[in-house]
Amino acid sequence: MDELTSVPQFTLELFGINLVFNTQTIIMTWIVMAALICFGFLATRKAGLIPNPFQVVAEMFVSIFYGFTRDTLGEDLAKKYSPLICSLFMFLLLCNWLGVIPKLAEPTKDLNTPLGLGILGFIIAHYSGIKVKGFANYIKEYFQPIFFMAPLNIISELAKVVSISFRLYGNIMGGAIIILVVSHLVYGLIVPPFLVIFFGLFVGSIQAFVFTMLTLVYISLQVK
C-alpha cells in the first residue's frame, strides 16, 4: 500500500505556520490544465463552418452543458454560468481519466482537490444568491419556516460542501484502492487493466458529471 500512503510533499513555512503541499497533486493538476489549454487552442485556432475534430468536440461540450444550464437557470443566467459548468466538467473529467495513464495519478484522489472545488461552488452559489435576491432576503431564508431553524439551515448548507466533495473523493480513492489490491493479488495480469478502464473512464465520467450537476443545482437553489 506504499502507493497510497507515501505521498510526495514539500513544506513551506509562512509566518510561523508550516504549509504542506502534495507535489503529486500539484503536478497532475498542472498536466490537466495544460491539456485543457492545448485543447482550447486547437479547437479555436482554425474555427470555421467546416470544423476540425477538436472544434467538434468543443462545440459538443459547450452545446450540451449550455442546454443543461439553460434548463436549470433560464436563458439569461445560462449565458453567465454555462462556461463555468462546462469548464468544471471538462476539468474533472480529465482529472478522473488521468489515472488510466501509467505513472500518472488522479488529482481528485487527493481530498484537497474535490474539497477545494466544492468550496468554490459553495462560494459562487451563495454569492450569486446574494446578488440576485439581495442580502436581506438572502438572510431571511435561513430563518424559514421558523426563526430557530437558522442553525440547522446553516449546517445543511455546509453539509452540501462535505457531501459533494467526499462523494467524488470516495469514489476515486475507492477505485484506486480496489485496483491496487487486485493488482497485488493477481500480479497485474488480466483483471487490473479492466478495472483501470472501468474505474478510470466509466466511474470517473459518471462522478465528474454528478459533481458538475450538483454544483449547478446548488447554484439554482440560491438564485431562484
Secondary structure by P-SEA (a helix, b strand, c coil): ccccccccbbbbbcccbbbbbcaaaaaaaaaaaaaaaaaaaaacccccccccaaaaaaaaaaaaaaaaaaacccaaaaaccaaaaaaaaaaaaaaaacccccccccccccaaaaaaaaaaaaaaaaaaaaaaccaaaaaaaaacccccaaaaaaaaaaaaaaaaaaaaaaaaaaaaaaaaaaaaaacccccaaaaaaaaccaaaaaaaaaaaaaaaaaaaaaac
